[in-house]
């Protein structure tokens, strides 16, 4: 029973830490209102199978680039999904 509690606790902490570190998607209006500074652009590969997977990949790539926010500027569905986003801090 103690092992199950430990595993569940680890899973919850992992989920919380991922969401705390993940870059957040914003709108154009939020970029202007928050006066965010653009630090680059990221592009997903065409390997994601849903729009949500593409957004998750963009968030990870934005994190890797040092950004806190990303704005999706283009998306494409061609059997799989790919997207491009501007990254902001």
Secondary structure per residue as TSV (DSSP state, phi and psi in degrees):
chain	resnum	aa	ss	phi	psi
A	1	X	-	360.0	-38.4
A	2	X	H	-64.1	-35.9
A	3	X	H	-64.5	-42.0
A	4	X	H	-62.4	-44.6
A	5	X	H	-61.3	-39.9
A	6	X	H	-65.1	-43.6
A	7	X	H	-64.1	-45.7
A	8	X	H	-61.7	-43.8
A	9	X	H	-61.8	-41.1
A	10	X	H	-64.7	-40.0
A	11	X	H	-65.5	-42.1
A	12	X	H	-64.4	-44.7
A	13	X	H	-63.8	-38.1
A	14	X	H	-63.8	-41.8
A	15	X	H	-66.4	-41.1
A	16	X	H	-66.8	-43.4
A	17	X	H	-68.1	-34.7
A	18	X	H	-64.3	-46.7
A	19	X	H	-67.3	-29.0
A	20	X	H	-72.1	-29.8
A	21	X	H	-94.9	-16.7
A	22	X	S	-70.0	136.4
A	23	X	-	-66.0	145.2
A	24	X	E	-99.8	137.2
A	25	X	E	-74.8	137.4
A	26	X	-	-128.0	165.8
A	27	X	-	-97.6	168.9
A	28	X	H	-59.5	-39.1
A	29	X	H	-63.6	-40.8
A	30	X	H	-66.3	-37.7
A	31	X	H	-58.8	-46.1
A	32	X	H	-69.6	-45.4
A	33	X	H	-63.7	-40.0
A	34	X	H	-86.4	-5.6
A	35	X	T	54.0	50.8
A	36	X	-	-75.9	148.5
A	37	X	-	-99.3	122.4
A	38	X	E	-73.6	132.3
A	39	X	E	-119.1	-0.4
A	40	X	E	158.4	-170.6
A	41	X	E	-134.1	145.0
A	42	X	E	-128.3	152.9
A	43	X	E	-134.5	134.5
A	44	X	-	-83.4	160.5
A	45	X	-	-79.9	170.2
A	46	X	T	-87.4	30.5
A	47	X	T	-101.2	-8.2
A	48	X	B	-77.3	146.1
A	49	X	S	-103.8	-0.8
A	50	X	S	-152.0	159.2
A	51	X	H	-60.0	-35.6
A	52	X	H	-64.8	-38.8
A	53	X	H	-64.3	-39.4
A	54	X	H	-63.7	-42.4
A	55	X	H	-65.0	-39.1
A	56	X	H	-62.5	-41.1
A	57	X	H	-66.0	-41.9
A	58	X	H	-61.1	-40.9
A	59	X	H	-60.6	-45.2
A	60	X	H	-63.3	-44.2
A	61	X	H	-64.6	-38.1
A	62	X	H	-64.1	-42.0
A	63	X	H	-58.0	-47.2
A	64	X	H	-60.0	-30.9
A	65	X	T	-83.9	-6.8
A	66	X	T	93.8	13.2
A	67	X	-	-91.6	157.3
A	68	X	S	-105.6	-18.3
A	69	X	E	-138.4	156.5
A	70	X	E	-142.9	148.7
A	71	X	E	-122.6	116.5
A	72	X	E	-69.2	124.5
A	73	X	E	-111.8	-14.3
A	74	X	E	-159.8	148.3
A	75	X	E	-147.3	154.0
A	76	X	E	-147.4	137.2
A	77	X	E	-116.8	119.9
A	78	X	S	-143.4	58.8
A	79	X	S	87.8	-40.7
A	80	X	S	-127.1	178.3
A	81	X	E	-116.6	141.4
A	82	X	E	-137.4	157.6
A	83	X	E	-154.5	161.0
A	84	X	E	-127.8	139.6
A	85	X	E	-141.2	146.6
A	86	X	E	-83.8	143.7
A	87	X	E	-111.2	136.7
A	88	X	E	-128.3	156.0
A	89	X	-	-127.2	360.0
